[in-house]
Amino acid sequence: MKRLTFGALGVLAVIQSSFAQRPVVNCQWSALRMQTDIYIESQTYGEVDPMLVSNSPLYRENYKQRDINTSFLTTPLKVDYTRTFVDQQECKTYTQLIVTDPKNPYIIGTQISFNDTGIRGLKAKIIDVVISRPATEPQFNATQTLAYVDAEDWSAIVSAKQDSRNLLQTVANSYLDLWSGNGNIELPWGTPCARLEGSEYYTEECQPVSLNGMANTDRRYVIDEALGAVSVFSKGGSDGTLLDIHEFRLVQGKLRYVHHFTASDGSLV
C-alpha cells in the first residue's frame, strides 16, 4: 500500500494558526443541547415531539426526503448510547445513537440544523438521519461497537488548546479525499490513533486500508471545537448509493479517533 507523504505545507500548515481563532457563537450551547435531547426522547418513545416539528422541518432519512410523521423516528428504540457534537457557529448538532437490541440493532447518525428565531428560541429546519444496520454494514455488531466507543475519551478540551474550525474541517476533508485515490495528502496522524470501521477496531493507525477510488460527495458537516470533533455525512460508491457516516476527533492538531459507518440510500427501514 502506498504510504501518504508529509511535508511542511497543506494540512500541516493549517496547524500553525489553529489555536489563534476564537469560535464564532451564533447559537447557545444549552439551547442546541435541549433541542437535541428532545429529538433523542422522540426516537426513544417513537413519538414525534410537537416542539421538534413546530417549524415544519425538512426530514431526510438516508438522504431521501420523508414525512417525519411516518418516518423511522416513529419507531420506538431502546437507545443504549448517545454522543452529541454541538456546532454553535452553524447552529447544528450531530448525535450518534447506538441500539444493541439483538432483533433490531442500529447505529444511527443524526444531524439537525436549526433556525435561530431569537426570543422564541431555536427551531429545527433540517433533520438528516443516516441509519446503519446489519444489512448495510459488513460484520455489524452494535454491542461490540458500543464497547469500543464507550471506552474512548471524547471529553471537552480546554479552550486554550482547542483546534480551529478551519483545521478540523480541513483534516476531515483531507481524510475523505483519500478515498478518491489521492495518495499525496498530508494528515496529522496522532500517536496513538484508533480507527473504528463499523464494528472493527484498529489501534495501530488511523489510515484507511481499502480505498475504492471513488469520491465522497454531498458532504454535510457538524463541527464542535470544544470536543475537537467533526461529523461528516457523505455519498460514495460507484453509483453514489453508499452512504457514509464519519466521526473525527483531533487533540492539539493530531488525529486521535476516526469512526466510519455505512448505510445505503436503498435501505427500507
JOTA-V463935 format. One record per pair of residues at least 6 apart in sequence whose ideal C-beta (glycine too) atoms are under 8 Angstrom apart, sorted by the first residue. I is the first residue (numbers start at 1). J is the second residue. D is the distance in Angstrom with one decimal. If there is no record, write none. Layout:
# JOTA-V463935
((I & J & D) (I & J & D))
This chain:
# JOTA-V463935
((1 & 209 & 6.7) (2 & 183 & 4.7) (3 & 183 & 8.0) (4 & 178 & 7.6) (4 & 183 & 6.2) (4 & 184 & 7.3) (4 & 185 & 6.1) (4 & 186 & 7.0) (4 & 187 & 6.3) (4 & 207 & 6.8) (5 & 183 & 7.8) (5 & 184 & 5.6) (5 & 186 & 7.1) (6 & 12 & 6.9) (6 & 186 & 5.1) (6 & 187 & 7.9) (7 & 186 & 6.0) (9 & 186 & 7.5) (10 & 174 & 7.6) (10 & 185 & 7.1) (10 & 186 & 4.2) (11 & 167 & 7.9) (11 & 170 & 5.6) (11 & 171 & 5.9) (11 & 174 & 5.1) (11 & 185 & 7.3) (11 & 186 & 4.6) (11 & 187 & 6.0) (11 & 188 & 6.3) (12 & 186 & 5.3) (12 & 188 & 6.1) (14 & 164 & 7.7) (14 & 166 & 6.1) (14 & 167 & 4.8) (14 & 170 & 5.1) (15 & 163 & 7.8) (15 & 167 & 6.1) (15 & 188 & 6.4) (15 & 253 & 4.3) (17 & 164 & 7.0) (17 & 166 & 8.0) (18 & 163 & 4.7) (18 & 164 & 4.3) (18 & 166 & 7.2) (18 & 167 & 4.0) (18 & 253 & 5.8) (19 & 160 & 7.4) (19 & 161 & 7.1) (19 & 162 & 7.2) (19 & 163 & 7.1) (19 & 164 & 7.0) (20 & 164 & 7.3) (21 & 164 & 4.3) (21 & 165 & 7.0) (21 & 166 & 6.9) (23 & 88 & 6.4) (23 & 89 & 6.4) (23 & 162 & 7.5) (23 & 165 & 6.6) (23 & 225 & 4.7) (23 & 226 & 7.8) (24 & 88 & 7.4) (24 & 89 & 4.4) (24 & 165 & 7.9) (25 & 88 & 4.7) (25 & 89 & 7.1) (26 & 88 & 6.4) (26 & 89 & 5.7) (26 & 90 & 7.4) (26 & 91 & 5.6) (26 & 116 & 6.4) (27 & 88 & 5.5) (27 & 91 & 4.0) (27 & 114 & 6.4) (27 & 116 & 5.4) (27 & 122 & 6.4) (28 & 88 & 7.4) (29 & 86 & 5.4) (29 & 88 & 6.0) (31 & 121 & 6.2) (31 & 122 & 5.1) (32 & 86 & 5.0) (32 & 87 & 7.9) (32 & 88 & 7.0) (32 & 91 & 7.0) (32 & 92 & 7.9) (32 & 93 & 5.3) (32 & 114 & 6.8) (32 & 122 & 6.7) (33 & 84 & 6.7) (33 & 86 & 6.3) (33 & 93 & 7.5) (35 & 51 & 7.6) (35 & 52 & 7.6) (35 & 93 & 7.5) (35 & 112 & 7.2) (35 & 114 & 6.4) (35 & 122 & 5.2) (35 & 124 & 6.6) (36 & 84 & 5.5) (36 & 86 & 7.8) (36 & 93 & 4.5) (36 & 95 & 5.8) (36 & 112 & 6.4) (38 & 49 & 5.0) (38 & 51 & 5.5) (38 & 52 & 5.4) (39 & 49 & 7.8) (39 & 52 & 6.0) (39 & 95 & 6.9) (39 & 110 & 6.6) (39 & 112 & 6.3) (39 & 124 & 7.8) (39 & 127 & 7.4) (40 & 79 & 6.8) (40 & 82 & 5.8) (40 & 95 & 6.5) (40 & 97 & 7.1) (41 & 49 & 6.7) (42 & 48 & 5.6) (42 & 49 & 4.7) (42 & 52 & 5.7) (42 & 73 & 5.9) (43 & 73 & 5.9) (43 & 75 & 7.9) (43 & 76 & 8.0) (43 & 77 & 5.8) (43 & 79 & 6.7) (43 & 97 & 6.7) (43 & 108 & 7.8) (44 & 76 & 6.8) (44 & 77 & 6.2) (44 & 78 & 7.6) (44 & 79 & 5.5) (45 & 76 & 5.6) (46 & 73 & 7.5) (46 & 74 & 5.2) (46 & 75 & 5.3) (46 & 76 & 3.2) (46 & 77 & 7.3) (47 & 74 & 7.2) (47 & 76 & 7.9) (48 & 68 & 6.0) (48 & 69 & 6.0) (48 & 73 & 5.8) (48 & 74 & 6.5) (52 & 124 & 5.8) (52 & 127 & 7.8) (53 & 68 & 5.9) (53 & 69 & 7.8) (53 & 124 & 7.5) (54 & 123 & 6.2) (55 & 115 & 6.4) (55 & 117 & 8.0) (55 & 123 & 3.5) (55 & 124 & 5.9) (55 & 125 & 6.0) (57 & 68 & 7.2) (57 & 123 & 7.7) (57 & 124 & 4.3) (57 & 125 & 5.3) (57 & 126 & 5.9) (57 & 127 & 5.3) (58 & 65 & 6.7) (58 & 125 & 6.9) (58 & 126 & 4.8) (58 & 127 & 7.2) (59 & 65 & 6.9) (59 & 66 & 5.7) (59 & 67 & 7.3) (59 & 68 & 4.0) (59 & 71 & 5.9) (59 & 73 & 7.6) (59 & 127 & 4.8) (59 & 129 & 7.7) (60 & 66 & 7.1) (60 & 126 & 7.3) (60 & 127 & 7.1) (60 & 128 & 5.0) (60 & 129 & 6.9) (61 & 71 & 5.7) (61 & 72 & 5.7) (61 & 129 & 5.0) (61 & 131 & 7.0) (61 & 269 & 7.2) (62 & 129 & 7.3) (62 & 130 & 5.9) (62 & 131 & 6.1) (62 & 243 & 5.9) (62 & 263 & 5.5) (62 & 264 & 6.9) (62 & 265 & 5.1) (62 & 267 & 5.5) (62 & 269 & 7.6) (63 & 128 & 7.8) (63 & 130 & 7.5) (63 & 218 & 7.4) (63 & 233 & 7.9) (63 & 235 & 6.8) (63 & 243 & 6.0) (63 & 265 & 5.1) (64 & 265 & 6.1) (68 & 127 & 7.0) (71 & 129 & 7.8) (72 & 129 & 6.5) (72 & 131 & 6.3) (72 & 269 & 5.1) (73 & 129 & 7.5) (75 & 269 & 7.8) (77 & 97 & 7.4) (77 & 99 & 5.0) (77 & 101 & 7.4) (77 & 104 & 7.8) (77 & 106 & 7.1) (78 & 99 & 6.4) (78 & 101 & 5.7) (79 & 97 & 5.1) (79 & 98 & 7.3) (79 & 99 & 5.9) (80 & 98 & 5.5) (80 & 99 & 6.2) (80 & 100 & 4.9) (80 & 142 & 8.0) (80 & 146 & 5.9) (81 & 96 & 7.6) (81 & 97 & 7.1) (81 & 98 & 4.1) (81 & 146 & 5.3) (81 & 149 & 6.9) (81 & 150 & 6.4) (82 & 95 & 5.9) (82 & 96 & 6.6) (82 & 97 & 5.4) (82 & 98 & 7.7) (83 & 95 & 7.0) (83 & 96 & 4.9) (83 & 149 & 7.3) (83 & 154 & 6.3) (84 & 93 & 5.8) (84 & 94 & 6.8) (84 & 95 & 4.6) (84 & 96 & 7.9) (85 & 93 & 6.5) (85 & 94 & 4.3) (85 & 95 & 7.8) (85 & 222 & 5.1) (85 & 223 & 7.5) (85 & 224 & 3.9) (85 & 227 & 6.1) (85 & 229 & 4.8) (85 & 230 & 7.7) (85 & 231 & 5.5) (86 & 93 & 5.5) (86 & 224 & 5.4) (86 & 226 & 7.4) (87 & 93 & 6.7) (87 & 94 & 7.6) (87 & 221 & 7.8) (87 & 222 & 4.7) (87 & 223 & 5.2) (87 & 224 & 6.0) (89 & 165 & 6.7) (89 & 223 & 7.4) (90 & 113 & 7.3) (90 & 221 & 7.8) (90 & 222 & 7.4) (90 & 223 & 7.4) (91 & 113 & 6.7) (91 & 114 & 4.5) (91 & 115 & 7.4) (91 & 116 & 5.6) (91 & 122 & 7.1) (92 & 111 & 6.2) (92 & 112 & 6.5) (92 & 113 & 5.0) (92 & 114 & 6.9) (92 & 221 & 8.0) (92 & 222 & 4.8) (93 & 111 & 7.2) (93 & 112 & 5.1) (93 & 114 & 7.8) (93 & 222 & 6.4) (94 & 109 & 6.7) (94 & 110 & 6.9) (94 & 111 & 5.0) (94 & 112 & 8.0) (94 & 222 & 3.8) (94 & 224 & 7.8) (94 & 231 & 3.6) (94 & 247 & 8.0) (95 & 109 & 7.5) (95 & 110 & 4.9) (95 & 112 & 7.7) (96 & 107 & 7.2) (96 & 108 & 7.1) (96 & 109 & 5.7) (96 & 149 & 7.7) (96 & 245 & 8.0) (96 & 247 & 6.9) (97 & 106 & 7.3) (97 & 107 & 7.6) (97 & 108 & 4.3) (97 & 109 & 8.0) (97 & 110 & 7.1) (98 & 106 & 7.5) (98 & 107 & 5.6) (98 & 108 & 7.7) (98 & 142 & 5.7) (98 & 145 & 6.3) (98 & 146 & 4.9) (98 & 149 & 7.2) (99 & 105 & 5.7) (99 & 106 & 4.4) (99 & 107 & 7.8) (99 & 108 & 7.3) (99 & 142 & 6.3) (100 & 142 & 4.6) (100 & 143 & 4.6) (100 & 146 & 5.9) (104 & 133 & 7.9) (105 & 133 & 6.8) (105 & 134 & 6.8) (105 & 140 & 7.0) (105 & 141 & 7.9) (105 & 142 & 3.8) (105 & 143 & 7.6) (106 & 131 & 5.9) (106 & 132 & 6.9) (106 & 133 & 5.3) (106 & 142 & 6.8) (107 & 131 & 7.9) (107 & 132 & 4.4) (107 & 133 & 7.6) (107 & 137 & 7.3) (107 & 140 & 8.0) (107 & 142 & 6.1) (107 & 145 & 6.1) (107 & 198 & 7.9) (107 & 245 & 7.7) (107 & 261 & 5.2) (108 & 129 & 6.5) (108 & 130 & 7.3) (108 & 131 & 5.4) (108 & 132 & 7.3) (109 & 129 & 7.4) (109 & 130 & 4.7) (109 & 132 & 7.7) (109 & 231 & 6.8) (109 & 233 & 6.8) (109 & 245 & 4.1) (109 & 247 & 8.0) (109 & 261 & 7.0) (110 & 127 & 6.9) (110 & 128 & 6.8) (110 & 129 & 4.9) (110 & 130 & 7.7) (111 & 126 & 7.8) (111 & 127 & 7.8) (111 & 128 & 4.4) (111 & 220 & 5.9) (111 & 222 & 5.4) (111 & 231 & 6.4) (111 & 233 & 6.3) (112 & 124 & 5.5) (112 & 126 & 7.1) (112 & 127 & 5.3) (112 & 128 & 7.5) (113 & 124 & 7.3) (113 & 125 & 5.3) (113 & 126 & 4.1) (113 & 127 & 7.9) (113 & 128 & 7.9) (114 & 122 & 4.4) (114 & 123 & 6.4) (114 & 124 & 5.8) (114 & 125 & 6.3) (115 & 122 & 7.0) (115 & 123 & 4.9) (115 & 124 & 7.9) (115 & 125 & 4.8) (116 & 122 & 6.2) (117 & 123 & 5.4) (128 & 220 & 6.2) (128 & 233 & 6.3) (130 & 233 & 5.7) (130 & 243 & 5.5) (130 & 245 & 5.3) (130 & 261 & 7.9) (130 & 263 & 5.1) (131 & 263 & 5.6) (131 & 267 & 6.6) (131 & 269 & 5.5) (132 & 140 & 7.4) (132 & 198 & 7.5) (132 & 245 & 6.7) (132 & 261 & 4.3) (132 & 262 & 6.1) (132 & 263 & 4.8) (133 & 140 & 6.8) (133 & 263 & 7.6) (133 & 267 & 7.2) (133 & 269 & 7.3) (134 & 140 & 4.2) (135 & 264 & 7.8) (135 & 267 & 6.7) (136 & 262 & 5.8) (136 & 263 & 5.0) (136 & 264 & 4.7) (136 & 267 & 5.9) (137 & 198 & 4.7) (137 & 199 & 7.5) (137 & 261 & 6.3) (137 & 262 & 5.5) (137 & 263 & 7.6) (138 & 198 & 6.4) (139 & 198 & 6.1) (139 & 199 & 5.6) (139 & 200 & 6.2) (140 & 198 & 6.1) (140 & 199 & 6.0) (141 & 199 & 4.0) (142 & 199 & 7.5) (144 & 199 & 4.5) (145 & 196 & 7.0) (145 & 198 & 7.0) (145 & 199 & 4.8) (148 & 196 & 5.6) (148 & 199 & 7.8) (148 & 201 & 4.8) (149 & 196 & 7.0) (149 & 259 & 7.3) (152 & 194 & 7.2) (152 & 249 & 7.8) (152 & 257 & 5.9) (154 & 227 & 6.0) (154 & 229 & 7.0) (154 & 249 & 6.3) (154 & 257 & 7.7) (155 & 227 & 7.9) (156 & 226 & 5.0) (156 & 227 & 6.1) (157 & 226 & 6.4) (157 & 227 & 6.8) (157 & 228 & 5.3) (157 & 251 & 6.5) (157 & 252 & 8.0) (159 & 226 & 7.8) (161 & 251 & 7.9) (161 & 252 & 5.6) (162 & 225 & 4.9) (162 & 226 & 6.5) (162 & 228 & 6.7) (163 & 225 & 6.8) (163 & 228 & 5.7) (163 & 250 & 5.3) (163 & 251 & 8.0) (163 & 252 & 7.1) (163 & 253 & 5.9) (164 & 225 & 7.2) (165 & 223 & 5.4) (165 & 225 & 5.9) (167 & 250 & 7.2) (167 & 253 & 6.7) (168 & 223 & 5.3) (168 & 225 & 6.9) (168 & 228 & 6.9) (168 & 229 & 7.6) (168 & 230 & 5.0) (168 & 248 & 7.4) (168 & 250 & 6.0) (169 & 221 & 6.4) (169 & 223 & 6.0) (169 & 230 & 6.5) (171 & 187 & 6.6) (171 & 188 & 6.6) (171 & 230 & 7.6) (171 & 248 & 6.6) (171 & 250 & 6.1) (171 & 255 & 6.5) (172 & 221 & 7.3) (172 & 230 & 4.3) (172 & 232 & 5.4) (172 & 246 & 7.0) (172 & 248 & 5.1) (173 & 219 & 7.5) (174 & 185 & 4.9) (174 & 186 & 7.2) (174 & 187 & 5.6) (175 & 187 & 6.3) (175 & 208 & 8.0) (175 & 246 & 7.4) (175 & 248 & 6.9) (175 & 255 & 7.7) (175 & 258 & 6.8) (176 & 216 & 4.3) (176 & 219 & 6.9) (176 & 232 & 6.5) (176 & 234 & 6.4) (176 & 246 & 6.7) (177 & 185 & 5.8) (177 & 215 & 7.9) (177 & 216 & 7.6) (178 & 185 & 6.2) (178 & 207 & 7.9) (178 & 208 & 6.2) (178 & 211 & 6.0) (179 & 208 & 7.4) (179 & 211 & 5.6) (179 & 212 & 6.2) (179 & 213 & 7.4) (179 & 214 & 6.2) (179 & 215 & 6.9) (179 & 216 & 5.5) (179 & 236 & 6.5) (180 & 213 & 6.6) (180 & 214 & 6.7) (180 & 215 & 4.3) (180 & 216 & 7.4) (181 & 211 & 6.3) (181 & 213 & 4.5) (187 & 207 & 7.7) (187 & 255 & 6.6) (188 & 250 & 7.6) (188 & 253 & 5.5) (188 & 254 & 5.2) (188 & 255 & 6.0) (189 & 205 & 6.5) (189 & 206 & 6.0) (189 & 207 & 7.0) (189 & 254 & 7.1) (189 & 255 & 5.6) (190 & 206 & 7.5) (190 & 250 & 7.8) (190 & 251 & 6.9) (190 & 254 & 3.4) (190 & 255 & 4.9) (190 & 256 & 4.7) (191 & 254 & 7.6) (192 & 203 & 6.3) (192 & 256 & 7.5) (193 & 205 & 5.9) (193 & 206 & 4.0) (193 & 254 & 7.5) (193 & 255 & 5.3) (193 & 256 & 5.8) (193 & 257 & 7.3) (193 & 258 & 7.4) (194 & 201 & 6.6) (194 & 202 & 6.8) (194 & 203 & 5.0) (194 & 206 & 6.9) (194 & 256 & 7.2) (194 & 257 & 5.5) (194 & 258 & 7.6) (195 & 201 & 7.5) (195 & 202 & 4.6) (195 & 205 & 7.2) (195 & 206 & 4.5) (195 & 207 & 7.7) (195 & 208 & 7.2) (195 & 257 & 7.7) (195 & 258 & 4.6) (195 & 259 & 7.8) (195 & 260 & 7.5) (196 & 202 & 7.8) (196 & 257 & 7.3) (196 & 258 & 7.2) (196 & 259 & 4.5) (196 & 260 & 6.9) (197 & 208 & 7.9) (197 & 260 & 5.2) (198 & 260 & 7.2) (198 & 261 & 6.0) (198 & 262 & 7.0) (206 & 255 & 5.4) (206 & 257 & 7.6) (206 & 258 & 4.6) (208 & 260 & 7.7) (212 & 236 & 7.3) (212 & 237 & 7.4) (214 & 236 & 5.3) (214 & 237 & 5.9) (214 & 238 & 6.0) (215 & 236 & 7.3) (216 & 232 & 7.9) (216 & 234 & 4.0) (216 & 235 & 7.0) (216 & 236 & 5.0) (216 & 244 & 6.4) (217 & 234 & 6.4) (217 & 235 & 5.0) (217 & 236 & 7.4) (217 & 240 & 6.7) (218 & 233 & 7.8) (218 & 234 & 6.1) (218 & 235 & 4.7) (218 & 240 & 7.9) (219 & 232 & 5.5) (219 & 233 & 7.0) (219 & 234 & 4.6) (220 & 232 & 6.9) (220 & 233 & 4.3) (220 & 234 & 7.4) (221 & 230 & 6.5) (221 & 231 & 6.9) (221 & 232 & 5.6) (222 & 230 & 7.2) (222 & 231 & 4.3) (223 & 229 & 7.5) (223 & 230 & 5.3) (223 & 231 & 7.9) (224 & 230 & 7.6) (227 & 249 & 7.1) (228 & 249 & 5.5) (228 & 250 & 4.4) (228 & 251 & 5.4) (228 & 256 & 7.8) (229 & 247 & 6.9) (229 & 248 & 6.7) (229 & 249 & 5.4) (229 & 250 & 7.9) (230 & 246 & 7.8) (230 & 247 & 7.3) (230 & 248 & 4.4) (230 & 250 & 7.9) (231 & 245 & 7.5) (231 & 246 & 7.2) (231 & 247 & 5.6) (232 & 244 & 7.7) (232 & 245 & 7.8) (232 & 246 & 4.5) (232 & 247 & 8.0) (232 & 248 & 7.6) (233 & 243 & 7.2) (233 & 244 & 7.1) (233 & 245 & 6.2) (233 & 246 & 8.0) (234 & 243 & 7.5) (234 & 244 & 4.9) (234 & 246 & 7.1) (235 & 241 & 7.6) (235 & 242 & 7.0) (235 & 243 & 6.1) (235 & 244 & 7.4) (235 & 265 & 7.7) (236 & 242 & 4.6) (236 & 243 & 7.6) (236 & 244 & 5.5) (240 & 265 & 8.0) (241 & 264 & 5.8) (241 & 265 & 5.0) (241 & 266 & 6.0) (242 & 262 & 6.1) (242 & 263 & 8.0) (242 & 264 & 6.4) (243 & 262 & 6.6) (243 & 263 & 4.3) (243 & 264 & 6.3) (243 & 265 & 5.9) (244 & 260 & 6.5) (244 & 261 & 7.3) (244 & 262 & 5.9) (244 & 263 & 7.9) (245 & 259 & 7.5) (245 & 260 & 7.1) (245 & 261 & 4.3) (245 & 262 & 7.6) (245 & 263 & 7.3) (246 & 258 & 7.2) (246 & 259 & 6.8) (246 & 260 & 5.5) (247 & 257 & 7.2) (247 & 258 & 7.4) (247 & 259 & 4.0) (248 & 255 & 6.8) (248 & 257 & 7.0) (248 & 258 & 5.8) (248 & 259 & 7.8) (249 & 255 & 7.5) (249 & 256 & 4.9) (249 & 257 & 4.0) (249 & 258 & 7.9) (250 & 256 & 6.7))
